[in-house]
Amino acid sequence: MTTDFTATRAMFHLPEGVVYLDGNSLGPMPKAAAARVEHTVTAEWGDMLIRGWNLAGWMAQPSRIGDRIGRLIGAPAGTVVMGDTLSIKVYQALASAFEINGSRRVVLSDTGNFPSDLYMAEGLCRTLGPEYRLVTVAPEAVADAIDDSVAVLMLTEVDYRTGRKHDMAALTAKAHAAGALTVWDLAHSAGALPVDLTAANADFAVGCTYKYLNSGPGGPAFIYVAPHHAETARPALSGWLGHEAPFAFDLSYRAGRGVERMRVGTPPVLQLAALEAAMDVWDMADIHDVRARSIELTDAFITGVEASCPTLTLASPRDGTLRGSQVSFRHAEGYAIMQALIALGVIGDFRAPDILRFGFTPLYTTMDDVTRATTILAEVMAGNLWDRPEYKAKALVT
């Protein structure tokens, strides 16, 4: 199948006059999502009431949609399940990996990892005891830091600030050779680039769905457990829907089969309905086509910005194969510059201390978007249009 990007773009609600380059933070709304959620609200919740759990298949949503995401990340059917937030899923995966590799006490990560993942690791280590610790090194130093003290290598495949991409297969192989397990965060990978968890022999993976998968703000996360760990990994958060028989209402926990045991609480039915509508767009796309177009778009953006904005410094890898589907530039006034861009209809975002971040999602981002964004950014920089008090006042979300 060859992806028709004109057709996929038509599936999204994109406000007139806006170039949206922030799908790596929050994807735009698929046009079908509103109707899908409305149907769930009125025809299912409204008319079926509690019967919707059975009649509308609400209870099966986390597994059904998990399998659809699994096809994007190289995961076999029955190894991915939806629910809760990404931080919760990081905690579950990390705790399970620590228990499987019980003789070791170190989780290794990098300084480019998303802070919430590191916070989860710090908190878990405090709970487990003083001998447990999180060790972080520079992203480029990870391979050399893997040794026989490491229980778990926990990394985000694509750095949320710079877009730098780790080599999942190589680092997983090195971790396994040293006796460590791996937890991969795919927040900036799933829906952005090809992922093959099976080929990489990853142990655990997690990810969110509101970025490149377009489930909407607060959309549920997913967790993957490799088949060879499926019946031995024990979830630290033993929720009732991860029980082998939730409606037996046992007073003690019995883990469910396979990845089902990683379910915790009641699934977010309305949000999952929006995600299912978003996943329909992926039936029209091939992730390898998406990756090739992403590199074309980001390469063109880098070329255009560097030619017209000499005071911006590229923070992302220049080689498209070494970065995710984003481009980041550095500038001391990055926040104000981004606010000026947003005011002129080009939406990206800012990451402290000095990163202007632009996401490129070929399902709806075009080369015309790249040209317009580059032109407006050049105008902002040439005219110092960012140098206004209202653009320097920090909002709650940057």
N, C-alpha and C positions, 0 to 999 in steps of 0.2 A: 504494500500500500504506500502510495506517495501522498504526503500530507498536503492538503489544500489550505494554506494559511489564510487565504481570503475567506474561506468558509468557516474556519475556526474563529477568526476575529468577529465574524457576524454573530457568533453565539454569545458574545459578552456585551453587557451594558457599559458603554464607554461614553462619558459625558462629552458633549460637543465642545471643541476648543481646548481640550486637555490632552497633553502628551503624558501618559501614565507610565512612569519608570520606577514604580515602587511595588511591583508585584512580588518582589522578594521579601516584602514585609507584610503586605496584605493584598491578596489577589482581588481583582474586580469581580463584580457579581455576574455569574452566568445568567443570561436572560431567562432561562428555564427555572432558575432557583426559586424565584418568587412564587410562580405557579405551583411548583412542587411543594414548597412549604405551606402555601395556602391550602392545597389539597390535604396535606397531612393534618393541618389544624382543623379544617372544617369537615372533610369527609371521613377522616380517621378519628382524631381526638374528639371532634364534635359529635359525629354520628355513632361511632363505635364505642366511645368512652373507653373504659378499661379493657374492653374486648379487643382493642387495637393491638395489644401485646401478642395476641394469637392471630386474629383475623388479618391484621395489616403487616404481620411479620416483624414487629418492632424488636422483639427479643433476638431475632437472627441478624438484625442490621449490622452489628459490630463485626461479625464474621463474614457476612456477605460482602460488605464494602472493603473489609480487610483483604479479601481475596482479589478485589479489583485493584487495590493499591499494590498488592503483592506482584501483580503482573508488570508493574512499572519498575520494580526494584529487584527483580530476579529472585523472588521468594515463591516457593511451591504453595499450592493451595493448602489452607489449613495451618499456615505458620504466622499469619499476621492477624491481629485483632485490634479493633478500635476502642477508644474510650479515654476519659480523663484528660489531663493536660500533659504536655511534653515533659514538664518537670517531674510529674508523677511517674511517667514511663521511664525516664532516666533513672529515677530512684529504684524502681522495681528491677530493671535490668542490671544495674550495678550491684544491688544487694544479692540478687540471684547468682551473679558471676562470682562475687566474693564467697558465697557459701559453697559453690561448686569447687572453687580453688581455695579450699579452707585453710591451707597451711601458710598462705601468704597474706601480707597486710598492706600492700601498697597499690594505690590506683595512680596510674601515670596519665597525664593529660598535657595539654599545651596552653601557652599564654594567649593564643588566639581563639580558644574555645569560648563558647557563649557563657557569660558569667553564671547564668542560672544552673547550667550543668555542673559547674565547679562548686556552686553553693550546695547543690544536692550531694555532691561527693563529700564536701567538708562536713555537712550535717550527718551523713551516714557514718563517716569515720568517727565523729564525736560519739555517736550512739553506740558504735561497736566497741570502742575502748581506746585508750591512749596509744596503744601500739599500732593502730591503724592510721594511715596518713595519705594525704593527697600530695603528689609531686607534680609540679608543672615545669616545663622547659619550653624554650622557643620552638615554634612549629618546625623549623628546619633541623632541630636537634633531637626530635622524637626518636628516630631510628636508633641513634647511638645511645639513647637513654634506656632502651629496653634491655633488662637483664633479669637474672633469676630471682630478684626480689619482687618483681612486679606480679601482682595477682590479676589486675585488669588494666588493659589499655583502653581508655575512654576518649574518643576524639569525635569532633564534628568534621565530616568529610570536607566541607567547604567553609572556610573562615568567613564569619558573618560580616566582618569589617572589610577585608581586602579581597575576598573572593578566592584566595589561594586554596588550591585543591590538594588534599592528601592522596597518596597512592594507597587505596584501601587494600588491594590484594597484597602488595609488597609488605605493608606494615602488619597486616594480619598474619602473613606467613612468618615474619620475624618474631611477632608476639608468640605465636604457637611454638616456634622453635625454642623459645626461652621458657615455655611452660605457662604463658599468660593467656587469658581469654580477652576477647574484644567486645566493646560496646561502641557502636557507630551511631552518631546523631546525623540523620539525613534531612534536617530541617531545610537546608539550602541545596539539597540534591534531588529529592523526590519530585518529579515533574520538571526538573531543570536539566538533567543530564542522565544518560544511561547508568543504571546501578545494577550490579549482578551480585547479590549477597551470596548466592549459592556458589558461583565460581570463585568468589573471594574467600569462601569458607568462613564468613563472619559468624560469630557466636550469637550476638544480640544486635538489634538495631531498633532505633526509635525515630520518630519524626512527627512534625505537625502538619496540618492540612490547610491552613489558612493562607499560606504563601503561594507557591506555585500550583497548589491543588485547589485553590479558590473555594474553600468551604465557608468563608465568611469569618468575621471577627469572633474569636473565641472558639473556633472550630476544634473538634476533638483530635487527639493525637493517636498514633498507632505504635504498636510494638511488634517486633519480629523475634521469634526464638527459633534457632536452628533445630531441625528435626532431631538431631542426636542429643539435644538437651531437653527436648519437649516434655519428657516424662520424668525428668529429674530436677529441673529448675523449680525452686519453690519461691513463690512470690512473698516478699516481706510484707506487702500490703495484702492481707488475705481477705478480700472483700466477698460479700455473699454471692455475687454473680460469678466469682471465680471458683465457687464450691462445686463439687461434683454433681450435687443435686440441690440447687438453691431452694427449691420449694419443698424439700424434706424438712427444712428448718431444724437441722441438727444443731446441737449446742457446741459441737467442736468441728473444726475445719477439716475437710477432705478435699484435696486439690482436684480440680477438674481435669479433663483430658487435654493434653497438649497445651497449645497457646491459650486455650479458653481459661486456663487457671490465672492468666494475667489480666482478666477482667476484674474490676473492683466494684464500682457502684453502678447505679442505674444509667443506662446509655442515654445520651442527649438526643432524643428522637428528632426534634425539629432541626437541630444542627446537622445531624446525619442525613436528613432528607435533602438539605441544601448541598451537602457534599456529594450525595448520589447524583444529583442533577449535574454537578460539576464534572463528575467522573464520566458522564455521558460524552462530554467533549473529547475525552481521551480515546473514545472509540473511533474518532475521526483522525487521530494523529499517531504518528510513529515517533517514538522518543529519539531515535537516531536522526531523523529529519529535524526534530526540534533542536537537538544539539548542534547540528551543522549550521542551521540558520542562526542560532544564538551566537556562535563564534563569528559569523559574518557581521551580525549587527554590532557586537561589542568591538570587533576590530575596527569597523568603520567609525564608531563613536570615539575610540581612542585616537585614531588618526585625525579626525576633525577637531577634537578638543585640543590636542597638542599643537596643532597648526594655528589655532586661533586664540588660545588661552595660555600663554607661556608661563604665567605665574601659578598655574595649577600643576601639581606633581602627581604623576601616576602612582597609585598605591597598590594596584592589582598586578599580577603577573602579566607580562606583555604577550607571552605565548598563550593563545586561547585554549590550548589543550590542558594548561596547568591552572585554569581558573574556572569557577562556576559561571552561572549566567548573570554576572553583574560586573560592573566596573566602578572602582573607587578612585577618587582623586583627593589629595590633601591640600589644605589651605588654612592658614591661621584663622581666617574669618569664615570658615566653612559653614557654620550655622546660619549666619546672616546671608551668605550667598545662596544657600538653599531656600531660605524664606523668600528672597527676591525672585528666584526661579519659580517657586510655587505661585507667587502672586501673578506671574506672567504666564501661567498655565502649563508649566513643566514640573511634574510632581516626582521628586525623589525623596531621599531623607538624609539625615545627618547622624553620624555616630561619633561620640567623643573619642579623642579630644579634637580631631580636625578633619574628619572623613566626610566627604560628600559621596553618597552612595546612590548608584543608579542600577536598577534591575531591568533586565531585558527578557521578555517572555514572548517567544515567537508565536504562540497561539493567538496573540493580539497585537504585539509590537511590530511595526513595519519600518522599512528603511526611510520612509518619509518622516516617521516619528524621530528617527535618529538625526536626520537633517535639520528638522525644526528645533529639536532640543539643543543641538550643537550651535545653531545660529543664535538662539535666545541666550544661551550661556555665554557666548562671545560678547553679546551686547551688554549683558550684566557686568562682565569683567571689564570691558573696554570703558564703559561709562561709570564704573564704580556704583552701579545702581543698588548694590547691597548696603551701601554706607548710609543707612537711615536707622534712627532709633527703634522704630517698630520692628525692624528685621533682626535686631539684636536682643530683643526681649524673649527669653527662653520660655517656650510653652511646656506644658506638662509632659507631652509626648513629642520627641524630636525626630 
